[in-house]
Amino acid sequence: MARPAAAMAGSSPCLRGWRLLAGVAMVLLAGCSTIEPLIESPANLDGDSAALTAEQAEQKARAAARPLDNAILRAKYRRPAELPDGARASAPVVALGDKLFHSTELSGNRRIACVSCHLPNAAWADRKAKPIADNGRPMARRSQTLYDMAWANAFLWDGRQDSLAGMVSGPIASPDIMGLSLDAMVQRLAFSAEFSADFQRVYPNVGPTPETVSDALAGYMNTLRSPATRFDRWVKGDERALSPAELRGFRLFNGKANCVACHSGWRFTDEGFRDIGLKDTGDRGRGRIKPQIESLAFAFKTPTLRGVAERAPYMHDGSIATLEAVVEHYDRGGVRRPSLSPDMFPLGLGAQEKSDLVSFMRSLSGPATSAQNNADPEATAQ
């Protein structure tokens, strides 16, 4: 039986040869018909690096060499105090957007509202692998969090919308989501006792149109900011805000684990699109929008990690149930195929390192108050 690559990394070629000969002798003595299970592949003999492409090896080396100075890291992860220019809406616009967001009037059969798939207690996502559409069938993809959308520049899992207003109108009109044509939406709101007067007050002489509905909803969603957490307290200089395990996880996040290659900045996303090696379910993601670019086949948008512990399951298809399983996926490096991102490669993380990574990611959720148990689990176990 082949041993893990990590166990072989420190043994010499001579020693490996003697072990293989000994294994062959044992097989012959036992009368086994094949010795193939005992013959280790070159990748296993030389460790994970032998199986990497040149680009993956370069990325792995960069990850290991990244500076982990606390002052530099704090500057990179400091969250802004205010919304960006152009994202602030007036109070009446925000109030109308809030009302629309919670109303079933925007769905064809009046079965769902925006809030049905974007729950405030689930980091403005939900806890289903596939939410249920207005037609009663599961949607094609998982709901995304609406945290900090004011800073986003690409929207939806495949990036087919380049504005928040565009992202709003698409799901309303989609027969596979809310199922209400934009013409029918305008007619419904114009004659609605609940909304007609609101639109005339907020958008005088215009009333409900696809543009004013999108503007109101976008104005409201821009206010959905992720809460400050203990991690943000640490960024501001509170050395006691994070536990030793969380701090170790943060350093792994920025170094060996290479998470920061995609989940960078205070929102923990670079807004990019990558194939991270999930199982092929037929959904080509960004590749359907840009079929001429091989690297975008099976590529989906890198999500923010703000509030990540509150919105399992994970990935665009909800196929991974826990943060622990997410780390295991990245540690394995994903399914090998031509479109696989060079940022994906086997990480070789140990059990404690995996636990530390999860601990850090959990610090990106919840209030900024101290954790009740901020002890170091590794130290406690000793």
Backbone torsions as a table, in degrees:
resi	resn	phi	psi	omega
1	MET	NA	129.0	-176.5
2	ALA	-69.6	139.7	178.4
3	ARG	-87.4	155.9	177.5
4	PRO	-57.8	150.6	-177.8
5	ALA	-58.9	-37.5	-178.3
6	ALA	-60.4	-35.2	-179.4
7	ALA	-72.9	-26.6	-177.2
8	MET	-87.3	-17.7	-169.7
9	ALA	-59.3	-33.0	-175.8
10	GLY	-91.8	-2.7	-177.4
11	SER	-91.5	148.5	-178.7
12	SER	-80.7	159.4	177.4
13	PRO	-59.0	-36.0	179.6
14	CYS	-63.7	-45.7	-179.7
15	LEU	-64.0	-39.2	178.0
16	ARG	-64.0	-37.3	178.6
17	GLY	-62.9	-45.4	178.1
18	TRP	-61.5	-39.7	179.3
19	ARG	-64.2	-40.7	179.9
20	LEU	-64.5	-42.9	178.2
21	LEU	-61.5	-40.8	179.0
22	ALA	-63.6	-39.2	178.1
23	GLY	-64.4	-41.2	177.6
24	VAL	-59.7	-44.6	179.7
25	ALA	-60.4	-40.6	179.4
26	MET	-64.7	-39.4	178.7
27	VAL	-63.8	-44.4	-178.8
28	LEU	-63.1	-40.8	179.3
29	LEU	-65.4	-33.1	-178.2
30	ALA	-83.2	-8.6	178.8
31	GLY	78.4	21.7	-179.6
32	CYS	-72.4	152.9	-173.6
33	SER	-89.9	-11.1	-178.4
34	THR	-147.9	152.1	177.4
35	ILE	-114.3	8.6	-176.6
36	GLU	-58.1	-38.6	180.0
37	PRO	-61.9	-19.8	-176.8
38	LEU	-90.3	-14.4	-176.0
39	ILE	-87.1	115.4	-175.3
40	GLU	-83.8	140.7	179.6
41	SER	-70.3	158.6	176.7
42	PRO	-56.2	-34.8	179.8
43	ALA	-62.1	-40.5	179.7
44	ASN	-72.3	-34.0	-178.3
45	LEU	-66.0	-37.4	-173.6
46	ASP	-104.3	3.1	-177.4
47	GLY	87.8	179.6	-174.1
48	ASP	-61.0	-30.0	-173.9
49	SER	-60.5	-29.6	-178.7
50	ALA	-66.6	-23.9	-177.3
51	ALA	-92.8	-4.3	-176.3
52	LEU	-83.5	147.7	168.7
53	THR	-72.5	167.3	180.0
54	ALA	-60.7	-38.7	179.9
55	GLU	-68.4	-39.7	177.3
56	GLN	-65.4	-41.5	178.5
57	ALA	-61.3	-37.7	178.1
58	GLU	-66.0	-42.6	178.9
59	GLN	-64.6	-39.5	178.8
60	LYS	-64.3	-39.7	178.1
61	ALA	-65.9	-39.4	177.7
62	ARG	-63.1	-41.4	179.5
63	ALA	-59.9	-43.3	-178.6
64	ALA	-69.2	-24.7	-174.7
65	ALA	-97.1	-2.0	-177.3
66	ARG	-62.1	137.4	177.1
67	PRO	-68.7	138.2	-177.5
68	LEU	-118.4	33.2	177.9
69	ASP	-67.5	129.7	-175.8
70	ASN	-59.9	-38.7	-178.7
71	ALA	-64.4	-40.5	178.8
72	ILE	-66.8	-44.4	-178.8
73	LEU	-64.9	-40.8	179.5
74	ARG	-61.5	-39.7	179.4
75	ALA	-64.6	-35.9	-177.8
76	LYS	-72.4	-27.7	-173.0
77	TYR	-108.4	11.0	-179.4
78	ARG	-74.1	126.0	-177.3
79	ARG	-83.0	144.7	179.2
80	PRO	-71.1	152.9	-178.2
81	ALA	-83.7	-26.9	-173.9
82	GLU	-124.6	161.1	173.4
83	LEU	-65.9	151.7	178.4
84	PRO	-67.4	159.8	178.4
85	ASP	-57.8	138.8	178.3
86	GLY	88.2	-7.7	-177.9
87	ALA	-97.9	-7.8	-178.1
88	ARG	-86.4	127.1	176.0
89	ALA	-109.8	160.5	178.2
90	SER	-69.2	160.1	-179.3
91	ALA	-59.6	-41.2	178.1
92	PRO	-64.0	-37.3	177.8
93	VAL	-65.0	-45.2	179.9
94	VAL	-62.6	-42.0	-179.6
95	ALA	-63.9	-40.5	177.7
96	LEU	-67.2	-40.8	177.6
97	GLY	-62.1	-39.7	176.6
98	ASP	-60.2	-45.0	-179.4
99	LYS	-64.1	-43.0	177.9
100	LEU	-64.6	-40.4	-177.7
101	PHE	-58.9	-33.4	-176.5
102	HIS	-98.0	5.3	-174.7
103	SER	-101.2	138.3	175.5
104	THR	-81.5	-0.8	178.8
105	GLU	-64.4	-17.3	-178.2
106	LEU	-89.8	5.5	177.1
107	SER	-117.2	147.1	-172.4
108	GLY	-54.2	-48.6	-178.2
109	ASN	-98.4	8.6	-179.0
110	ARG	57.4	35.2	-179.8
111	ARG	-95.2	-28.9	-176.5
112	ILE	-133.4	159.5	172.3
113	ALA	-124.9	173.4	175.9
114	CYS	-54.8	-40.7	-176.9
115	VAL	-67.7	-15.3	178.2
116	SER	-62.2	-32.4	-178.5
117	CYS	-108.8	-6.3	-178.0
118	HIS	-131.6	85.4	-171.9
119	LEU	-90.0	135.1	179.2
120	PRO	-61.8	-29.4	-180.0
121	ASN	-88.1	6.9	175.3
122	ALA	-127.2	38.1	-179.7
123	ALA	56.5	36.3	179.7
124	TRP	59.2	29.5	166.6
125	ALA	-120.8	-144.2	169.1
126	ASP	-148.1	-172.5	-175.3
127	ARG	-116.2	29.3	178.3
128	LYS	-112.8	145.0	174.4
129	ALA	-64.4	-40.8	178.0
130	LYS	-138.1	109.3	179.6
131	PRO	-66.6	160.9	-177.2
132	ILE	-92.2	129.5	-178.7
133	ALA	-79.5	174.5	178.6
134	ASP	-62.9	-26.0	179.4
135	ASN	-83.0	1.7	177.4
136	GLY	88.8	-1.3	-179.1
137	ARG	-103.0	154.8	177.1
138	PRO	-63.9	142.3	175.2
139	MET	-73.1	166.8	-174.5
140	ALA	-74.7	-29.6	-174.8
141	ARG	-137.2	166.0	179.9
142	ARG	-71.6	150.4	174.0
143	SER	-68.4	140.7	176.0
144	GLN	-96.1	151.3	174.3
145	THR	-66.3	149.6	176.9
146	LEU	-101.3	8.6	178.5
147	TYR	-59.4	131.6	167.2
148	ASP	59.4	34.9	-179.4
149	MET	-67.5	-18.0	179.9
150	ALA	-61.9	-21.1	-179.3
151	TRP	-99.6	-1.4	-176.4
152	ALA	-79.2	154.1	176.0
153	ASN	-127.1	-1.1	173.7
154	ALA	-142.4	142.6	-169.8
155	PHE	-130.3	152.0	-175.5
156	LEU	73.2	162.2	-173.8
157	TRP	-59.7	-31.0	-178.6
158	ASP	-103.5	3.1	175.1
159	GLY	69.9	24.1	-175.4
160	ARG	-76.5	-8.3	174.3
161	GLN	-116.5	139.6	-178.8
162	ASP	-109.1	10.6	175.7
163	SER	-145.5	154.4	179.1
164	LEU	-66.8	-36.0	178.3
165	ALA	-63.6	-39.1	177.6
166	GLY	-67.0	-35.7	178.9
167	MET	-64.9	-31.0	-177.9
168	VAL	-70.6	-47.2	-173.6
169	SER	-71.6	-31.4	-179.1
170	GLY	-58.9	-53.6	179.5
171	PRO	-62.4	-34.1	179.7
172	ILE	-62.0	-45.3	-175.7
173	ALA	-81.8	-16.2	-176.4
174	SER	-68.7	128.1	176.8
175	PRO	-66.4	-16.4	-179.3
176	ASP	-95.3	2.2	178.9
177	ILE	-127.2	-86.5	-177.3
178	MET	-99.5	-22.6	168.0
179	GLY	67.5	34.4	178.6
180	LEU	-125.7	116.2	179.1
181	SER	-61.5	152.7	-176.9
182	LEU	-65.3	-35.0	176.3
183	ASP	-63.5	-44.1	178.7
184	ALA	-65.8	-35.3	178.2
185	MET	-62.4	-46.7	-179.5
186	VAL	-60.2	-45.9	179.7
187	GLN	-61.8	-42.5	-178.0
188	ARG	-63.6	-44.7	-177.5
189	LEU	-72.3	-34.8	-178.7
190	ALA	-64.7	-31.8	-178.8
191	PHE	-105.1	13.5	-178.8
192	SER	-86.0	127.2	175.6
193	ALA	-63.6	-26.1	-177.7
194	GLU	-78.9	-32.7	-170.2
195	PHE	-118.8	-22.3	-173.3
196	SER	-56.0	-49.7	-178.9
197	ALA	-66.0	-36.3	179.2
198	ASP	-60.2	-46.3	-178.2
199	PHE	-66.8	-38.3	178.5
200	GLN	-66.1	-32.7	178.7
201	ARG	-74.8	-43.4	-175.5
202	VAL	-82.5	-36.0	179.5
203	TYR	-125.1	71.3	-175.1
204	PRO	-61.3	141.8	179.9
205	ASN	65.3	9.5	178.5
206	VAL	-123.6	-53.6	179.7
207	GLY	73.0	-161.8	-178.5
208	PRO	-76.3	126.0	172.7
209	THR	-140.7	167.0	175.1
210	PRO	-55.4	-34.9	-177.9
211	GLU	-72.6	-42.9	-178.8
212	THR	-72.4	-34.2	175.2
213	VAL	-62.9	-46.3	179.7
214	SER	-64.2	-39.8	-179.3
215	ASP	-63.3	-43.3	-179.3
216	ALA	-66.8	-45.8	179.7
217	LEU	-63.9	-42.2	179.0
218	ALA	-64.4	-40.0	178.3
219	GLY	-60.3	-39.8	177.3
220	TYR	-69.6	-47.7	-176.0
221	MET	-64.8	-27.3	176.3
222	ASN	-64.3	-19.1	179.1
223	THR	-84.6	-6.1	-175.3
224	LEU	-84.2	78.4	-177.6
225	ARG	-89.9	143.8	175.0
226	SER	-66.9	143.0	-179.6
227	PRO	-73.6	151.7	172.1
228	ALA	-65.5	142.5	-176.8
229	THR	-123.5	-177.5	176.4
230	ARG	-60.9	-32.9	176.6
231	PHE	-59.9	-40.7	179.2
232	ASP	-67.0	-32.7	173.5
233	ARG	-63.6	-41.2	177.6
234	TRP	-63.5	-41.6	178.8
235	VAL	-58.3	-36.5	-179.6
236	LYS	-78.5	-4.2	174.1
237	GLY	117.7	-0.1	179.5
238	ASP	-79.5	101.7	-175.3
239	GLU	-69.0	-17.8	-177.5
240	ARG	-96.1	1.4	-174.3
241	ALA	-69.8	-32.8	-178.9
242	LEU	-112.4	147.7	177.4
243	SER	-75.5	163.5	175.2
244	PRO	-55.8	-40.0	179.7
245	ALA	-64.4	-41.9	179.1
246	GLU	-64.9	-39.3	177.9
247	LEU	-66.8	-39.4	175.5
248	ARG	-62.6	-41.1	178.2
249	GLY	-63.3	-38.1	178.3
250	PHE	-63.3	-40.1	179.1
251	ARG	-69.4	-38.5	174.4
252	LEU	-62.8	-41.8	179.7
253	PHE	-55.3	-40.6	-177.9
254	ASN	-90.9	-7.2	-177.6
255	GLY	-124.3	-108.4	-172.2
256	LYS	-52.8	-40.0	-176.3
257	ALA	-76.3	-15.9	172.4
258	ASN	64.0	18.2	-179.7
259	CYS	-60.5	-35.7	-174.9
260	VAL	-67.3	-14.4	177.0
261	ALA	-59.7	-28.3	179.1
262	CYS	-117.8	-39.8	-175.1
263	HIS	-98.0	72.0	-174.0
264	SER	-107.6	164.3	177.2
265	GLY	75.1	177.7	-173.5
266	TRP	-66.9	-24.1	176.9
267	ARG	-87.3	-7.3	179.3
268	PHE	60.5	43.8	171.0
269	THR	-157.7	142.2	173.9
270	ASP	-97.8	7.1	179.2
271	GLU	66.9	14.5	-176.9
272	GLY	-88.7	176.9	-179.2
273	PHE	-126.7	126.8	-176.6
274	ARG	-143.6	150.2	167.8
275	ASP	-87.3	113.9	-178.2
276	ILE	-101.8	16.9	170.8
277	GLY	78.6	30.4	173.4
278	LEU	-76.5	161.9	178.6
279	LYS	-59.5	138.9	179.5
280	ASP	-71.6	114.7	177.1
281	THR	-108.8	8.2	-178.1
282	GLY	95.0	-12.7	178.1
283	ASP	-87.0	112.3	-175.9
284	ARG	-91.7	1.8	172.9
285	GLY	57.8	-128.8	-180.0
286	ARG	-60.6	-24.9	179.4
287	GLY	-63.2	-24.5	176.7
288	ARG	-73.9	-30.5	179.2
289	ILE	-80.7	-37.8	-177.5
290	LYS	-125.3	67.9	-174.1
291	PRO	-65.5	-18.3	-178.2
292	GLN	-78.2	-10.5	-178.0
293	ILE	-105.6	108.6	-173.5
294	GLU	-59.6	-38.5	-174.9
295	SER	-68.5	-12.9	-179.7
296	LEU	-95.3	-2.7	173.1
297	ALA	-62.9	128.9	-179.1
298	PHE	66.0	20.1	-179.9
299	ALA	-92.6	136.8	177.9
300	PHE	-131.5	160.5	-175.7
301	LYS	-66.9	139.4	174.7
302	THR	-70.6	116.8	-178.2
303	PRO	-80.4	155.9	170.3
304	THR	-63.3	152.7	174.7
305	LEU	-101.7	3.5	175.5
306	ARG	-63.9	130.2	-180.0
307	GLY	69.8	19.7	-170.9
308	VAL	-63.9	-31.6	-178.0
309	ALA	-71.2	-14.4	-175.1
310	GLU	-95.1	-2.5	-169.6
311	ARG	-135.1	42.8	170.2
312	ALA	-67.4	154.7	0.5
313	PRO	-79.5	179.5	-168.2
314	TYR	-120.1	168.4	-177.2
315	MET	79.2	167.0	-175.6
316	HIS	-61.7	-25.2	-177.8
317	ASP	-107.8	6.0	179.9
318	GLY	63.3	27.5	-172.0
319	SER	-83.9	-10.0	-179.1
320	ILE	-118.9	122.6	-166.2
321	ALA	-80.9	-31.5	-171.8
322	THR	-135.2	161.6	175.4
323	LEU	-63.9	-34.7	177.4
324	GLU	-60.4	-42.0	179.4
325	ALA	-70.2	-31.8	175.1
326	VAL	-61.0	-47.0	179.4
327	VAL	-61.9	-39.7	177.4
328	GLU	-60.8	-40.7	178.8
329	HIS	-59.8	-48.9	-178.8
330	TYR	-67.6	-33.4	178.6
331	ASP	-63.8	-34.9	177.9
332	ARG	-74.5	-25.8	177.3
333	GLY	96.7	-2.5	176.3
334	GLY	81.0	172.9	-179.9
335	VAL	-71.9	127.7	179.0
336	ARG	-75.4	126.3	173.8
337	ARG	-162.5	166.1	-174.0
338	PRO	-57.8	-30.4	-176.9
339	SER	-85.9	-6.5	-176.9
340	LEU	-56.6	131.7	-179.7
341	SER	-61.4	137.6	175.6
342	PRO	-64.5	-13.1	175.2
343	ASP	-76.4	-6.2	178.8
344	MET	-101.5	121.6	176.4
345	PHE	-160.7	156.9	178.8
346	PRO	-58.2	130.9	-173.7
347	LEU	-92.1	-27.1	-177.8
348	GLY	68.0	39.1	-179.3
349	LEU	-80.7	143.4	173.5
350	GLY	-84.6	170.9	-177.4
351	ALA	-59.9	-42.3	179.7
352	GLN	-67.0	-38.3	179.2
353	GLU	-63.6	-41.7	178.0
354	LYS	-62.3	-44.1	179.1
355	SER	-62.5	-40.9	179.1
356	ASP	-64.0	-40.8	178.2
357	LEU	-60.2	-45.6	179.2
358	VAL	-63.4	-41.6	178.5
359	SER	-58.5	-44.0	178.8
360	PHE	-63.5	-45.8	-178.4
361	MET	-61.2	-34.3	177.5
362	ARG	-67.2	-24.4	178.6
363	SER	-71.3	-9.3	178.0
364	LEU	-88.0	4.8	178.5
365	SER	-121.8	158.3	174.1
366	GLY	85.5	179.5	-176.4
367	PRO	-74.1	170.1	-177.9
368	ALA	-82.8	3.3	178.6
369	THR	-74.3	159.0	-177.3
370	SER	-64.2	145.3	175.9
371	ALA	-66.8	146.3	179.9
372	GLN	-65.0	-35.9	177.9
373	ASN	-120.6	92.6	-178.1
374	ASN	-100.3	19.0	-178.5
375	ALA	-76.0	160.1	179.3
376	ASP	-86.6	112.2	-177.8
377	PRO	-61.5	-30.7	179.6
378	GLU	-69.1	-42.1	179.3
379	ALA	-68.1	-39.2	-179.7
380	THR	-61.1	-34.8	-177.3
381	ALA	-73.3	-17.0	-176.1
382	GLN	-85.3	NA	NA
